[in-house]
Amino acid sequence: MAKPIGYPEYFEKGKSMLVFTHPDCARHVTPPGHPERVERLEAVERGLRGSAVERRECPSGDETEVLRCHPAGYLARVKGAVPAEGWVQLDGDTFLSPGSYEAALRAVGGICAAVDAVVSGEARTVFVAGRPPGHHAERETAMGFCLFGTVAIGVKRALDHHGLGRVAIVDFDVHHGNGTQDLLWNEGRCLFVSSHQMPLYPGTGQPDERGAQGQILNLPLRPGSGGRAMREVYEGAVFPALRDWKPELLLISAGFDAHAHDPLAGLEWQADDYRWLTERLCDFAGGRVVSSLEGGYDLDALAACVAAHVGVLEERGR
């Protein structure tokens, strides 16, 4: 395993939790009635209320970070499609408004700053509250509300900029992270684990989708199966895979749309399920965890789940 200079002391200084967000993320405005709306950030703020965390603004991500995962032609197409007013529709449910490009770069900048903070030992746990989300964005395709593969970009920064040898992603969004899978299909230094409802959009995520080096683990869950089934799958498959992988850093695609009240799916999880899952995930990678907001479309449920998730990250980050 490739080790950063000074490992493991390299990671032992972090004693606090950081939250990255930025007002520009609210400039990504979707049409009326769209589930991925500005009000989601207000719900996240309600969930963060009272948390003992250090708040920081997401820097604007450098386009070279986007190019770690997406080709220059795709980046130029997205940038060039941004309208002066109103909306441009990229696919059936993915829109650009005048502020969308900068919002997406803030999300990229936030994940990169979060990875930097944890790898340097400045913090042990970080939550990035950015939007638009990222885990559906494929190499040359914007889809599922997503423009750039935020968490995959964070992985590539950890590997290629910081020199880590083994990282892992756990994506517990109710929808399969097809974009993350596409962007990291050939990346043998990253274990990608996705639990997701099936059948459901985008239709990918079968167990036989294993990646070029067998480093992808897809775990479909039946509609209505609830938190008990989720816990059994994580105990039986996810945690053993993480133990075997021994990641130096764990990234979480934190989608909260598996909650029972979410309008887009039906896994029937509760906030306590997210608390339990976060506690268990923080047992890996020496507790060095970067979490990034993905889905979650019932505003009250989103606030409750963020409170549960970040509450654990704050406790573990002390």
Contacts in CASP RR format, 6 or more apart in sequence:
PFRMAT RR
TARGET T0000
AUTHOR 0000-0000-0000
METHOD contacts of the structure
MODEL  1
MAKPIGYPEYFEKGKSMLVFTHPDCARHVTPPGHPERVERLEAVERGLRG
SAVERRECPSGDETEVLRCHPAGYLARVKGAVPAEGWVQLDGDTFLSPGS
YEAALRAVGGICAAVDAVVSGEARTVFVAGRPPGHHAERETAMGFCLFGT
VAIGVKRALDHHGLGRVAIVDFDVHHGNGTQDLLWNEGRCLFVSSHQMPL
YPGTGQPDERGAQGQILNLPLRPGSGGRAMREVYEGAVFPALRDWKPELL
LISAGFDAHAHDPLAGLEWQADDYRWLTERLCDFAGGRVVSSLEGGYDLD
ALAACVAAHVGVLEERGR
1 165 0 8 1.000
1 166 0 8 1.000
1 246 0 8 1.000
1 248 0 8 1.000
2 163 0 8 1.000
2 164 0 8 1.000
2 165 0 8 1.000
3 165 0 8 1.000
3 248 0 8 1.000
4 10 0 8 1.000
4 119 0 8 1.000
4 162 0 8 1.000
4 163 0 8 1.000
4 164 0 8 1.000
4 248 0 8 1.000
7 248 0 8 1.000
10 119 0 8 1.000
10 120 0 8 1.000
10 121 0 8 1.000
11 118 0 8 1.000
11 119 0 8 1.000
11 121 0 8 1.000
11 248 0 8 1.000
11 286 0 8 1.000
11 288 0 8 1.000
12 121 0 8 1.000
13 120 0 8 1.000
13 121 0 8 1.000
13 122 0 8 1.000
14 118 0 8 1.000
14 121 0 8 1.000
14 122 0 8 1.000
14 123 0 8 1.000
14 124 0 8 1.000
14 317 0 8 1.000
15 124 0 8 1.000
15 317 0 8 1.000
15 318 0 8 1.000
16 53 0 8 1.000
16 54 0 8 1.000
16 123 0 8 1.000
16 124 0 8 1.000
16 317 0 8 1.000
16 318 0 8 1.000
17 52 0 8 1.000
17 53 0 8 1.000
17 54 0 8 1.000
17 123 0 8 1.000
17 124 0 8 1.000
17 125 0 8 1.000
17 126 0 8 1.000
17 127 0 8 1.000
17 310 0 8 1.000
17 313 0 8 1.000
17 314 0 8 1.000
17 316 0 8 1.000
17 317 0 8 1.000
17 318 0 8 1.000
18 53 0 8 1.000
18 54 0 8 1.000
18 55 0 8 1.000
18 56 0 8 1.000
18 114 0 8 1.000
18 117 0 8 1.000
18 122 0 8 1.000
18 123 0 8 1.000
18 125 0 8 1.000
18 126 0 8 1.000
18 127 0 8 1.000
19 48 0 8 1.000
19 51 0 8 1.000
19 53 0 8 1.000
19 54 0 8 1.000
19 55 0 8 1.000
19 56 0 8 1.000
19 126 0 8 1.000
19 127 0 8 1.000
19 128 0 8 1.000
19 129 0 8 1.000
19 310 0 8 1.000
20 56 0 8 1.000
20 57 0 8 1.000
20 58 0 8 1.000
20 110 0 8 1.000
20 113 0 8 1.000
20 114 0 8 1.000
20 126 0 8 1.000
20 127 0 8 1.000
20 128 0 8 1.000
20 129 0 8 1.000
20 130 0 8 1.000
21 41 0 8 1.000
21 44 0 8 1.000
21 55 0 8 1.000
21 57 0 8 1.000
21 58 0 8 1.000
21 128 0 8 1.000
21 129 0 8 1.000
21 130 0 8 1.000
22 57 0 8 1.000
22 58 0 8 1.000
22 106 0 8 1.000
22 110 0 8 1.000
22 130 0 8 1.000
24 58 0 8 1.000
24 60 0 8 1.000
24 99 0 8 1.000
24 102 0 8 1.000
24 103 0 8 1.000
24 106 0 8 1.000
25 41 0 8 1.000
25 58 0 8 1.000
25 103 0 8 1.000
25 106 0 8 1.000
25 107 0 8 1.000
25 129 0 8 1.000
25 130 0 8 1.000
25 131 0 8 1.000
26 38 0 8 1.000
26 41 0 8 1.000
26 103 0 8 1.000
27 97 0 8 1.000
27 98 0 8 1.000
27 99 0 8 1.000
27 100 0 8 1.000
27 102 0 8 1.000
27 103 0 8 1.000
28 38 0 8 1.000
28 97 0 8 1.000
28 99 0 8 1.000
28 100 0 8 1.000
28 103 0 8 1.000
28 104 0 8 1.000
28 131 0 8 1.000
28 132 0 8 1.000
29 38 0 8 1.000
29 87 0 8 1.000
29 97 0 8 1.000
29 98 0 8 1.000
29 99 0 8 1.000
29 100 0 8 1.000
30 36 0 8 1.000
30 37 0 8 1.000
30 38 0 8 1.000
30 87 0 8 1.000
30 95 0 8 1.000
30 97 0 8 1.000
30 145 0 8 1.000
31 87 0 8 1.000
31 95 0 8 1.000
34 93 0 8 1.000
34 95 0 8 1.000
35 145 0 8 1.000
35 263 0 8 1.000
35 264 0 8 1.000
35 297 0 8 1.000
36 131 0 8 1.000
36 132 0 8 1.000
36 133 0 8 1.000
36 145 0 8 1.000
36 295 0 8 1.000
36 297 0 8 1.000
39 299 0 8 1.000
40 131 0 8 1.000
40 295 0 8 1.000
40 296 0 8 1.000
40 297 0 8 1.000
40 299 0 8 1.000
40 302 0 8 1.000
41 129 0 8 1.000
41 130 0 8 1.000
41 131 0 8 1.000
42 299 0 8 1.000
43 299 0 8 1.000
43 300 0 8 1.000
43 302 0 8 1.000
43 303 0 8 1.000
43 306 0 8 1.000
44 129 0 8 1.000
44 293 0 8 1.000
44 302 0 8 1.000
44 303 0 8 1.000
44 306 0 8 1.000
46 303 0 8 1.000
46 306 0 8 1.000
46 307 0 8 1.000
47 303 0 8 1.000
47 304 0 8 1.000
47 306 0 8 1.000
47 307 0 8 1.000
47 310 0 8 1.000
48 129 0 8 1.000
48 306 0 8 1.000
48 307 0 8 1.000
48 310 0 8 1.000
49 307 0 8 1.000
51 307 0 8 1.000
51 310 0 8 1.000
51 311 0 8 1.000
51 314 0 8 1.000
52 314 0 8 1.000
53 127 0 8 1.000
53 310 0 8 1.000
53 314 0 8 1.000
54 123 0 8 1.000
56 113 0 8 1.000
58 106 0 8 1.000
58 107 0 8 1.000
58 109 0 8 1.000
58 110 0 8 1.000
58 113 0 8 1.000
58 128 0 8 1.000
58 130 0 8 1.000
59 106 0 8 1.000
59 109 0 8 1.000
59 110 0 8 1.000
59 112 0 8 1.000
59 113 0 8 1.000
60 102 0 8 1.000
60 105 0 8 1.000
60 106 0 8 1.000
60 109 0 8 1.000
61 105 0 8 1.000
61 106 0 8 1.000
61 108 0 8 1.000
61 109 0 8 1.000
61 110 0 8 1.000
61 112 0 8 1.000
62 109 0 8 1.000
62 112 0 8 1.000
63 75 0 8 1.000
63 105 0 8 1.000
65 108 0 8 1.000
65 109 0 8 1.000
65 112 0 8 1.000
65 153 0 8 1.000
65 154 0 8 1.000
65 157 0 8 1.000
66 75 0 8 1.000
66 105 0 8 1.000
66 108 0 8 1.000
66 148 0 8 1.000
66 153 0 8 1.000
67 75 0 8 1.000
68 153 0 8 1.000
68 154 0 8 1.000
68 156 0 8 1.000
68 157 0 8 1.000
68 160 0 8 1.000
69 139 0 8 1.000
69 148 0 8 1.000
69 149 0 8 1.000
69 152 0 8 1.000
69 153 0 8 1.000
69 156 0 8 1.000
69 183 0 8 1.000
70 137 0 8 1.000
70 139 0 8 1.000
70 140 0 8 1.000
70 148 0 8 1.000
70 149 0 8 1.000
70 183 0 8 1.000
71 139 0 8 1.000
71 140 0 8 1.000
73 140 0 8 1.000
74 139 0 8 1.000
74 140 0 8 1.000
78 90 0 8 1.000
78 96 0 8 1.000
78 101 0 8 1.000
78 104 0 8 1.000
78 142 0 8 1.000
78 147 0 8 1.000
78 148 0 8 1.000
79 101 0 8 1.000
81 88 0 8 1.000
81 90 0 8 1.000
81 96 0 8 1.000
82 88 0 8 1.000
82 96 0 8 1.000
82 97 0 8 1.000
82 98 0 8 1.000
82 99 0 8 1.000
82 100 0 8 1.000
82 101 0 8 1.000
83 96 0 8 1.000
83 97 0 8 1.000
83 98 0 8 1.000
84 98 0 8 1.000
85 98 0 8 1.000
86 97 0 8 1.000
86 98 0 8 1.000
87 95 0 8 1.000
87 96 0 8 1.000
87 97 0 8 1.000
88 95 0 8 1.000
88 96 0 8 1.000
89 95 0 8 1.000
89 96 0 8 1.000
90 96 0 8 1.000
90 142 0 8 1.000
90 143 0 8 1.000
90 147 0 8 1.000
91 141 0 8 1.000
91 142 0 8 1.000
91 143 0 8 1.000
91 144 0 8 1.000
93 143 0 8 1.000
93 144 0 8 1.000
93 145 0 8 1.000
94 142 0 8 1.000
94 143 0 8 1.000
94 144 0 8 1.000
94 145 0 8 1.000
94 146 0 8 1.000
94 147 0 8 1.000
96 147 0 8 1.000
100 132 0 8 1.000
100 147 0 8 1.000
101 147 0 8 1.000
103 130 0 8 1.000
103 131 0 8 1.000
103 132 0 8 1.000
104 132 0 8 1.000
104 147 0 8 1.000
104 148 0 8 1.000
106 130 0 8 1.000
107 128 0 8 1.000
107 130 0 8 1.000
107 131 0 8 1.000
107 132 0 8 1.000
107 133 0 8 1.000
107 134 0 8 1.000
107 148 0 8 1.000
107 150 0 8 1.000
107 292 0 8 1.000
108 148 0 8 1.000
108 150 0 8 1.000
108 153 0 8 1.000
110 128 0 8 1.000
110 130 0 8 1.000
111 128 0 8 1.000
111 150 0 8 1.000
111 151 0 8 1.000
111 153 0 8 1.000
111 154 0 8 1.000
111 157 0 8 1.000
111 290 0 8 1.000
111 292 0 8 1.000
112 153 0 8 1.000
112 154 0 8 1.000
112 157 0 8 1.000
114 126 0 8 1.000
114 128 0 8 1.000
114 290 0 8 1.000
114 292 0 8 1.000
115 154 0 8 1.000
115 157 0 8 1.000
115 158 0 8 1.000
115 162 0 8 1.000
115 249 0 8 1.000
115 251 0 8 1.000
115 290 0 8 1.000
116 122 0 8 1.000
116 157 0 8 1.000
116 162 0 8 1.000
117 123 0 8 1.000
117 126 0 8 1.000
118 124 0 8 1.000
118 125 0 8 1.000
118 126 0 8 1.000
118 249 0 8 1.000
118 288 0 8 1.000
118 289 0 8 1.000
118 290 0 8 1.000
119 158 0 8 1.000
119 162 0 8 1.000
119 164 0 8 1.000
119 249 0 8 1.000
119 288 0 8 1.000
123 317 0 8 1.000
124 287 0 8 1.000
124 288 0 8 1.000
124 289 0 8 1.000
124 316 0 8 1.000
124 317 0 8 1.000
125 282 0 8 1.000
125 287 0 8 1.000
125 288 0 8 1.000
125 289 0 8 1.000
125 290 0 8 1.000
125 291 0 8 1.000
125 313 0 8 1.000
125 314 0 8 1.000
125 316 0 8 1.000
125 317 0 8 1.000
126 289 0 8 1.000
126 290 0 8 1.000
126 291 0 8 1.000
126 313 0 8 1.000
127 254 0 8 1.000
127 291 0 8 1.000
127 292 0 8 1.000
127 293 0 8 1.000
127 309 0 8 1.000
127 310 0 8 1.000
127 313 0 8 1.000
128 150 0 8 1.000
128 290 0 8 1.000
128 291 0 8 1.000
128 292 0 8 1.000
128 293 0 8 1.000
129 293 0 8 1.000
129 306 0 8 1.000
130 292 0 8 1.000
130 293 0 8 1.000
131 293 0 8 1.000
132 145 0 8 1.000
132 146 0 8 1.000
132 147 0 8 1.000
133 145 0 8 1.000
133 146 0 8 1.000
133 150 0 8 1.000
133 255 0 8 1.000
133 293 0 8 1.000
133 294 0 8 1.000
133 295 0 8 1.000
134 145 0 8 1.000
134 146 0 8 1.000
134 147 0 8 1.000
134 148 0 8 1.000
134 149 0 8 1.000
134 150 0 8 1.000
134 151 0 8 1.000
134 179 0 8 1.000
134 180 0 8 1.000
134 253 0 8 1.000
134 294 0 8 1.000
135 146 0 8 1.000
135 149 0 8 1.000
135 150 0 8 1.000
135 151 0 8 1.000
135 152 0 8 1.000
135 171 0 8 1.000
135 173 0 8 1.000
135 175 0 8 1.000
135 177 0 8 1.000
135 178 0 8 1.000
135 179 0 8 1.000
135 180 0 8 1.000
135 253 0 8 1.000
135 294 0 8 1.000
136 143 0 8 1.000
136 144 0 8 1.000
136 145 0 8 1.000
136 146 0 8 1.000
136 175 0 8 1.000
136 177 0 8 1.000
136 178 0 8 1.000
136 179 0 8 1.000
136 202 0 8 1.000
137 143 0 8 1.000
137 146 0 8 1.000
137 147 0 8 1.000
137 148 0 8 1.000
137 149 0 8 1.000
137 179 0 8 1.000
137 183 0 8 1.000
138 178 0 8 1.000
138 179 0 8 1.000
138 182 0 8 1.000
138 183 0 8 1.000
139 179 0 8 1.000
139 182 0 8 1.000
139 183 0 8 1.000
143 202 0 8 1.000
144 175 0 8 1.000
144 201 0 8 1.000
144 202 0 8 1.000
146 179 0 8 1.000
149 179 0 8 1.000
149 180 0 8 1.000
149 183 0 8 1.000
150 292 0 8 1.000
151 169 0 8 1.000
151 171 0 8 1.000
151 180 0 8 1.000
151 251 0 8 1.000
151 252 0 8 1.000
151 253 0 8 1.000
151 292 0 8 1.000
152 169 0 8 1.000
152 179 0 8 1.000
152 180 0 8 1.000
152 183 0 8 1.000
152 184 0 8 1.000
154 251 0 8 1.000
154 290 0 8 1.000
155 167 0 8 1.000
155 169 0 8 1.000
155 184 0 8 1.000
155 187 0 8 1.000
155 190 0 8 1.000
155 251 0 8 1.000
156 187 0 8 1.000
158 164 0 8 1.000
158 167 0 8 1.000
158 249 0 8 1.000
158 251 0 8 1.000
159 165 0 8 1.000
159 167 0 8 1.000
159 187 0 8 1.000
159 189 0 8 1.000
159 190 0 8 1.000
164 189 0 8 1.000
164 248 0 8 1.000
164 249 0 8 1.000
165 189 0 8 1.000
165 248 0 8 1.000
166 189 0 8 1.000
166 190 0 8 1.000
166 191 0 8 1.000
166 245 0 8 1.000
166 246 0 8 1.000
166 247 0 8 1.000
166 248 0 8 1.000
167 189 0 8 1.000
167 190 0 8 1.000
167 191 0 8 1.000
167 247 0 8 1.000
167 248 0 8 1.000
167 249 0 8 1.000
167 250 0 8 1.000
167 251 0 8 1.000
168 190 0 8 1.000
168 191 0 8 1.000
168 192 0 8 1.000
168 193 0 8 1.000
168 242 0 8 1.000
168 245 0 8 1.000
168 247 0 8 1.000
168 249 0 8 1.000
168 250 0 8 1.000
168 251 0 8 1.000
168 284 0 8 1.000
168 285 0 8 1.000
169 180 0 8 1.000
169 184 0 8 1.000
169 190 0 8 1.000
169 191 0 8 1.000
169 192 0 8 1.000
169 193 0 8 1.000
169 250 0 8 1.000
169 251 0 8 1.000
169 252 0 8 1.000
169 253 0 8 1.000
170 193 0 8 1.000
170 194 0 8 1.000
170 195 0 8 1.000
170 238 0 8 1.000
170 242 0 8 1.000
170 250 0 8 1.000
170 251 0 8 1.000
170 252 0 8 1.000
170 253 0 8 1.000
170 281 0 8 1.000
171 177 0 8 1.000
171 180 0 8 1.000
171 192 0 8 1.000
171 193 0 8 1.000
171 194 0 8 1.000
171 195 0 8 1.000
171 196 0 8 1.000
171 252 0 8 1.000
171 253 0 8 1.000
171 255 0 8 1.000
171 294 0 8 1.000
172 195 0 8 1.000
172 252 0 8 1.000
172 253 0 8 1.000
172 254 0 8 1.000
172 255 0 8 1.000
172 258 0 8 1.000
172 274 0 8 1.000
172 277 0 8 1.000
173 194 0 8 1.000
173 196 0 8 1.000
173 253 0 8 1.000
173 254 0 8 1.000
173 255 0 8 1.000
173 257 0 8 1.000
173 258 0 8 1.000
173 294 0 8 1.000
173 295 0 8 1.000
174 196 0 8 1.000
174 197 0 8 1.000
174 200 0 8 1.000
174 255 0 8 1.000
174 257 0 8 1.000
174 258 0 8 1.000
174 262 0 8 1.000
174 264 0 8 1.000
174 265 0 8 1.000
174 266 0 8 1.000
174 267 0 8 1.000
174 295 0 8 1.000
175 196 0 8 1.000
175 197 0 8 1.000
175 200 0 8 1.000
175 201 0 8 1.000
175 202 0 8 1.000
175 257 0 8 1.000
175 264 0 8 1.000
175 265 0 8 1.000
175 295 0 8 1.000
176 194 0 8 1.000
176 196 0 8 1.000
176 198 0 8 1.000
176 200 0 8 1.000
176 202 0 8 1.000
176 203 0 8 1.000
176 204 0 8 1.000
176 205 0 8 1.000
176 218 0 8 1.000
177 194 0 8 1.000
177 196 0 8 1.000
177 202 0 8 1.000
177 204 0 8 1.000
177 205 0 8 1.000
177 253 0 8 1.000
178 202 0 8 1.000
178 203 0 8 1.000
178 204 0 8 1.000
178 205 0 8 1.000
180 192 0 8 1.000
180 194 0 8 1.000
180 253 0 8 1.000
181 192 0 8 1.000
181 194 0 8 1.000
181 204 0 8 1.000
181 205 0 8 1.000
181 209 0 8 1.000
181 211 0 8 1.000
181 216 0 8 1.000
181 218 0 8 1.000
184 190 0 8 1.000
184 192 0 8 1.000
184 216 0 8 1.000
185 211 0 8 1.000
185 212 0 8 1.000
185 216 0 8 1.000
186 211 0 8 1.000
186 212 0 8 1.000
186 213 0 8 1.000
187 215 0 8 1.000
188 212 0 8 1.000
188 213 0 8 1.000
188 215 0 8 1.000
190 215 0 8 1.000
191 215 0 8 1.000
191 216 0 8 1.000
191 217 0 8 1.000
191 241 0 8 1.000
191 242 0 8 1.000
191 245 0 8 1.000
191 247 0 8 1.000
192 215 0 8 1.000
192 216 0 8 1.000
192 217 0 8 1.000
193 216 0 8 1.000
193 217 0 8 1.000
193 219 0 8 1.000
193 238 0 8 1.000
193 241 0 8 1.000
193 242 0 8 1.000
194 205 0 8 1.000
194 216 0 8 1.000
194 217 0 8 1.000
194 218 0 8 1.000
194 219 0 8 1.000
194 253 0 8 1.000
195 219 0 8 1.000
195 220 0 8 1.000
195 221 0 8 1.000
195 230 0 8 1.000
195 233 0 8 1.000
195 234 0 8 1.000
195 238 0 8 1.000
196 205 0 8 1.000
196 218 0 8 1.000
196 219 0 8 1.000
196 220 0 8 1.000
196 221 0 8 1.000
197 220 0 8 1.000
197 221 0 8 1.000
197 222 0 8 1.000
197 223 0 8 1.000
197 258 0 8 1.000
197 265 0 8 1.000
197 266 0 8 1.000
197 267 0 8 1.000
198 205 0 8 1.000
198 206 0 8 1.000
198 220 0 8 1.000
198 221 0 8 1.000
198 222 0 8 1.000
199 223 0 8 1.000
200 223 0 8 1.000
200 265 0 8 1.000
205 218 0 8 1.000
205 220 0 8 1.000
206 218 0 8 1.000
206 220 0 8 1.000
207 218 0 8 1.000
207 219 0 8 1.000
207 220 0 8 1.000
209 216 0 8 1.000
209 218 0 8 1.000
210 216 0 8 1.000
210 217 0 8 1.000
217 237 0 8 1.000
217 238 0 8 1.000
217 241 0 8 1.000
219 233 0 8 1.000
219 237 0 8 1.000
219 238 0 8 1.000
221 229 0 8 1.000
221 230 0 8 1.000
221 233 0 8 1.000
221 267 0 8 1.000
222 229 0 8 1.000
223 265 0 8 1.000
223 266 0 8 1.000
223 267 0 8 1.000
224 266 0 8 1.000
224 267 0 8 1.000
224 268 0 8 1.000
225 267 0 8 1.000
225 268 0 8 1.000
226 267 0 8 1.000
226 268 0 8 1.000
226 269 0 8 1.000
226 273 0 8 1.000
227 267 0 8 1.000
227 268 0 8 1.000
227 269 0 8 1.000
227 270 0 8 1.000
227 273 0 8 1.000
230 258 0 8 1.000
230 267 0 8 1.000
230 269 0 8 1.000
230 273 0 8 1.000
230 277 0 8 1.000
231 273 0 8 1.000
231 276 0 8 1.000
231 277 0 8 1.000
234 277 0 8 1.000
234 280 0 8 1.000
239 280 0 8 1.000
239 284 0 8 1.000
242 250 0 8 1.000
242 281 0 8 1.000
242 284 0 8 1.000
243 284 0 8 1.000
247 284 0 8 1.000
247 285 0 8 1.000
248 285 0 8 1.000
248 288 0 8 1.000
249 285 0 8 1.000
249 288 0 8 1.000
249 289 0 8 1.000
249 290 0 8 1.000
250 281 0 8 1.000
250 284 0 8 1.000
250 285 0 8 1.000
250 287 0 8 1.000
250 288 0 8 1.000
250 289 0 8 1.000
250 290 0 8 1.000
251 289 0 8 1.000
251 290 0 8 1.000
251 291 0 8 1.000
251 292 0 8 1.000
252 278 0 8 1.000
252 281 0 8 1.000
252 289 0 8 1.000
252 290 0 8 1.000
252 291 0 8 1.000
252 292 0 8 1.000
253 292 0 8 1.000
253 294 0 8 1.000
254 291 0 8 1.000
254 292 0 8 1.000
254 293 0 8 1.000
254 294 0 8 1.000
254 309 0 8 1.000
255 293 0 8 1.000
255 294 0 8 1.000
255 295 0 8 1.000
255 296 0 8 1.000
256 262 0 8 1.000
256 274 0 8 1.000
256 294 0 8 1.000
256 295 0 8 1.000
256 296 0 8 1.000
256 301 0 8 1.000
256 302 0 8 1.000
256 305 0 8 1.000
256 306 0 8 1.000
256 309 0 8 1.000
257 264 0 8 1.000
257 265 0 8 1.000
257 294 0 8 1.000
257 295 0 8 1.000
257 296 0 8 1.000
257 297 0 8 1.000
258 265 0 8 1.000
258 266 0 8 1.000
258 267 0 8 1.000
258 268 0 8 1.000
258 269 0 8 1.000
258 273 0 8 1.000
259 269 0 8 1.000
259 270 0 8 1.000
259 271 0 8 1.000
259 274 0 8 1.000
259 296 0 8 1.000
259 298 0 8 1.000
259 301 0 8 1.000
259 302 0 8 1.000
259 304 0 8 1.000
259 305 0 8 1.000
260 266 0 8 1.000
260 267 0 8 1.000
260 268 0 8 1.000
260 269 0 8 1.000
260 270 0 8 1.000
260 301 0 8 1.000
261 298 0 8 1.000
261 300 0 8 1.000
261 301 0 8 1.000
262 296 0 8 1.000
262 297 0 8 1.000
262 298 0 8 1.000
262 301 0 8 1.000
263 297 0 8 1.000
263 298 0 8 1.000
264 296 0 8 1.000
264 297 0 8 1.000
271 301 0 8 1.000
271 304 0 8 1.000
271 305 0 8 1.000
271 307 0 8 1.000
271 308 0 8 1.000
272 308 0 8 1.000
274 305 0 8 1.000
274 308 0 8 1.000
274 309 0 8 1.000
275 308 0 8 1.000
275 309 0 8 1.000
275 311 0 8 1.000
275 312 0 8 1.000
278 308 0 8 1.000
278 309 0 8 1.000
278 311 0 8 1.000
278 312 0 8 1.000
278 313 0 8 1.000
279 312 0 8 1.000
281 289 0 8 1.000
282 289 0 8 1.000
282 312 0 8 1.000
282 313 0 8 1.000
282 316 0 8 1.000
287 316 0 8 1.000
287 317 0 8 1.000
289 313 0 8 1.000
289 316 0 8 1.000
291 309 0 8 1.000
291 313 0 8 1.000
296 302 0 8 1.000
296 305 0 8 1.000
END
